[in-house]
Amino acid sequence: MLVNGKWTQDWQPVQKSDEKGGFVRQVSGFRNWITPDGSAGPTGEAGFRAEAGRYHLYVALTCPWASRTLIARTLKGLSDIISVSVVEPELTEQGWRFGDYPGANRDTLNDATYIHEIYTLADPTYTGRATVPVLWDKERKTIVNNESADIVRMFNTGFGDLASSAFDLYPQALRAEIDALNDSIYPRLNNGVYRAGFATRQGAYEEAFLDVFNALDDLEKRLAAGGPFLFGEHFTETDIRAFVTLVRFDAAYYGLFKCNLRRLADYPALTAYLLRVLDVPGVRETVNINHIKHGYYSIRALNPNGIVPVGPNLPGLDPVADHLKA
């Protein structure tokens, strides 16, 4: 991580644990908002007005949090408004790196080699982990926001008429229900798989493990009783939050993170849901199973030899063929 703007040690998946050995995720450090008129958002300062070509998104296709923002960018019709850079999937001793791995690219905007250099461009004394996604302001040469939940919501409403109205990811009438389901899914499933995979004590792992499968069981029942999406016909930000974890489950979390009670493929309603979300125009293009597997299995603390599995077969995707081509 960075301490006072200096990279201090080789990258480690766990920087902080609680007293029970549970994984503790860092709180995002940049919380400004883009708004149609440049006024301040719910957090941060004013001065980030929505403009075509002004903002740039740094992402990793491995990372579910970054993939949330890519999906929102696509569904809101912002692909020509907000440019994007993709880091390589494998985590290096200095974290996320730009390069020539298929599907990744160089940072031609700021000429950085590592994501942590973007953080110190914004704040030369920054202390914390250098995570993705990062939403960058080309005009002010700083980070607008590095919290995926904020970025999804500002993509939904912050760009005004520059964005498409085909999807409202956070409709007013559903906001209380969306917030409640988000608050249930995040600790038990989205972060639950990380709590299981990065636990440093048996008890913390088992607690997280049970949370993950209780959450999956609840979602299976919800979708079996309704659908096609988590709020019926409305595709919302909660579907994005659920999808990015589900699509990685059998490829990474089941094996590497020891979430191995059941595969996602063992849940018929969730499997059908995953296929429906993949068929939402623009979503499939944000999924790169090759990046996902190579990214997660590059975590040396969990996979010292760095061997990446060829499988599994996944509904609606062909990771085996993609792996062998790569």
N, C-alpha and C positions, 0 to 999 in steps of 0.2 A: 504494500500500500504506500501511498504518499504521506510523508510527514513534513510539514512546512515546505511543500513543493519539491521534496526530494524523494526519489524511489528508494525504499529502505531495505527491502529484502526480496528474495525470490517469491513469486506468487504462490499463495496458499488459499485453498478453498474456504477455510474457516479462520476468521480473524478474531472472533469473539464467541464465547459460549456462556450459558448461564450456569447457575450453581449445580444444576442437575446434569450438565454435559450436553445441554440442548443448543442447537445452532441458533445464533442471533444474527438477523440480517441488519445491515447498515441502513440508517435513515438517509434518504436522498438529500444532497446538500444544496442543490439549485432548484428553486421553486417559483420562478417567474412565469408569467402567462402571456401568451399572444392573445390579443383581443382585436376586434374589428377596428376600434378607434384608438388603440394604444393605451387605454386606461388600465389601471392595475387590476389584476385578477384576484382570486380568493387569497393568494399568498404572494409575497414578493413585491416588486416595484413596478411602476408604470414605464412606458416607453417602448413596448414591443408591439407595434402595430402590424396587423396582418397585411402582407404585401407579397405578390408573386415574385419568386426568385430570391427573396431575402434570407430564407431559412434553410438549414441543411440538417439532415438526420443521420447520425452515426448509429449503426446497428450491427449485431451479430446474428446470423441466421440460426446459430446454435441456441441462442438465449430466448426463452419464452417471453420474458418481459419486453425485450426489444421487438419480438415478433408481434406483440400486441399493437405496437405503434405502426408497424408496417401494414398490418391489416387495416387499421383505421385510416391510414394515409390513402390506401387503395380504395376502400369503400366510400370515402368522402370525396373522391375525385381530385385528390391533391398531388398526384404523382408528377404532374407538370409544374406544380407550384412550389413543391419542396423537394430539393435534390437529396440524394442519399449516397452514403458510402457504407460498404460492407467489409468488416474485418475478416481475417482468416478464422477458420473454426477452432484450431488448436490453440489452447492457452499456453503461452510461453512463460519464461521466468519473470518477464515484465508484463504479464497479462495479455490483453487483447492487442493483436498486431495487424497492421495493414500489409498487404502483399499480393502475390500473384496466384494463390490457390484458386482453382476453378470456382467461380461464383463469388469471389472476393475481389477487392480492388485496392489500389493505392490511394492515399489521401492526397489528391491533387489540389484540394482547397487550402489546407494549412501545412502541407508537406510534413505531416507527422509520421513517425514510424509506429508509435504505440498510442493507444487511447489515453494513457496517463499524460501524454504531452498536450492533449487537447485541454485537459483539466488545468494544467499549469499555465497554458495560454490565457485561460479565463481568470485564474487566480494563482499567481506565482507562489503563494504561501499555502496552497490547499493541503488539508490533511484529510485522508480518507481513502476508500477504495475507488478505483477508476472503473466505473461500471458503464454498461450500455443499457438502454439507449441514452444518447445525448442529442439534444436539440440545440443547434448552434445558430447564432445570429451573425450573418456575414457582415452586416453593417456596423454593429457595435463590437464585433469580434469577441464575443463572449458566449458562455453557455446560458441559454434561456432556462432550461429545465432538464433534469435527468431522472425524473420520476415517471415511469410508464403510465400510471393511472392518470396523472395530470395531463400528459401529452395526448392520450386517447381522448380525453374530454375537450382539450383545446382544439384538436383536429375536428371534433364533432361540431363545435359552435364558434370557436375563436376566429375562424377565417371568413365568417359571414357569407357574402355572395360569391366568394372565390371557391367555396366548397359546394359539392353536390348535395341536394336535398333528398336523394334517393333513399338514404338510410339516416334515421335518427337513432343514434346509439344510446342515447340517454333521454328518452322522451319524458316530458314533465309528468304525465299521468302515472308513470311506472317508477319514478325515481325512488320513492321510499322502498318499494319492493326490490328494486335493483340493488340499492345500498345494503339491504338486509341479506340478500343472497350473496352479494360480494363478500360481506363480512363473515359469512359462513364458509364460503369456498376458499377464501384466501388462506386462513391459518391452517385449515385441515387438508386442503388439496394442493393449491398452487405453491404455498410455502411448506406444506406438509411433506411433500416428497423430498425437499431439501433438508427438512428437519430429520427425516429418516436417514438420508444418505450421508449427512455430515454430522450425525450424532457422535459424541465421543464416549458415551456410556450406554450400556444395554437398556437401562430403564427409559432414557430419553428416546432411544430408537423405537422401543416397543410402543411408547405413548404416541409417537408420530405415526408409526405403522398403523395403529388402530384408527387414528384420525383419518388417514388417507382412505382406508377401505370403508369406513363409515360414510365418508363423503361420497365415494363412488357409489355405494349402495343407495344413498339418498338421491343422487342424480339419476340413477337407473330407474328408481321408482317414479320420480317426477316425470321423466321422459316417457316411460311406459304408459303413464296415465294421461299424458297430454302431448304437447309438441305442436309443430315440428321442432321448435326451439324452446329455450328455457322459459320464455314468456309467450308461449303460443306462437302466433304468426309473426311476432315482433322479434327481429334479430337485434340484439342489444350488445352493449359492452360486456355484459356478463357472459354471453356466448363466446366472445373473444377470449375472455379470461379463462373459461373452462376449456375451450378448444386447444389453446397453446400448450396446456399441460397434458391433455388427453392424447394429442398427436405424438407426443414424446414418450408416452408411458411405456409401451411395449419395447420401444427401441432403446430406451435409456434407463428409466426409473425402475422397471421391473427387475432388471439384472443388476446394474451397477449400483443403484441406490437401495437394493434389497427390499423393494416393495413387491414381493413375490407371492403374495397369497393367491391372487388371481391376475390374469392378463386383462387388458382392456377388451381383447377379442372374446373373453368369456362373458361379457355383458352385452346382450343383444340390442337393447335399446340405446346404450351408449355407442355401440359400433355403428348402428344405423344413423345416429345423430352425427357422429364424426364424418360419415360420408356425405350427409346433407350439408354440413358446414363447408367441407371441401368443395362442394358444388356451387357454393355462393360465388358469383363472379368476382375474381380477383384474389380469393383466399388461397387457392392451391398454389399460386405463383409465389407466395410468401413462405412456402414449406420446402425445406431442403433437408431430407433425411440424411444425406451424406454428410452435410455440415453438422447436423445434430449428433450423429454417432461419433464422428471424428472429434467434435468438441468435447462431449462428455467423457469419452474414453481417453482423452488426452490428460485428464486430471490424475496426475501421478500418485497423489495420496490415496486414490481409490483403485488405480489400475497401473501399478508400477511398470509393467512391461509395455504398456501403450498399445496392446493388441486390440484392434477394432473388430467386433463381430460382423460377419457377413449378413446374417439375418437380423431380425425376423421378417417373415412376410407380414405386410401390414395392409389392412383394408383400404382400397382406393389408391394405394401407392405401390411402387416397385423398388424397394430399397436394395434388394439383392442385385438386380440388374444395374442399378446406379452405382453400387459399391464396386462391382466387378469392372465397370467402365472406368471408374475413377482410378 
